[in-house]
Amino acid sequence: MRILGIDPGLRRTGFGVIDVQGMQLQYVASGTIVVPTDQPLAQRLKVILDNIREIVQDTQPTVSVLEKVFVNTNPSSTLLLGQARGAAMCALADSHLDVHEYTALQVKKAVVGNGHAAKEQVQKMVQYLLALSGLPAADSADALACAICHAHFNPLTQRLKDTGQLKPGHTSRVRGGRLVS
């Protein structure tokens, strides 16, 4: 399985691609889409859309993961982030990829073991888990962490669906380290 993780943002959108073979995780690619802030919103969203389409074409993932938007103290910022996330989701759906979603809390819990971990902790654990020679940039690390989170949770979710304990198409969540319906 090749997983493309996306950490959406209207200024910087991180992406990370990993291969999963059994329990082995292997780094493929990562980076940051820098979105010009001097352009109108529609053009900025198009930059995200076009770049993610190109990343999908270049890396050929089999599945994708997006970080879920959290409600910010500033509703305007939350709405803008949601639009960036929507552009990313459209690019993934247009590329015929299944899109899975995890909250930042779920991602941090899966990668660091602490849902309230600092960005630096996420970066260091991503570096360790993927045996990277250097520390990944923050946006790339968050996207790689999304992919790692899916690599950890997907086998359990799939097994529950296969045994009939989880209905197909049902989205599950992780709460307190446990899978809940």
Secondary structure by P-SEA (a helix, b strand, c coil): cbbbbbbccccbbbbbbbbbcccbbbbcccccccccccccaaaaaaaaaaaaaaaaaaccccbbbbbbbcccccaaaaaaaaaaaaaaaaaaaaabbbbbbbcaaaaaaaacccccccaaaaaaaaaaaacccccccaaaaaaaaaaaaaaacaaaaaaaaaaccccccbbbbbccccccc
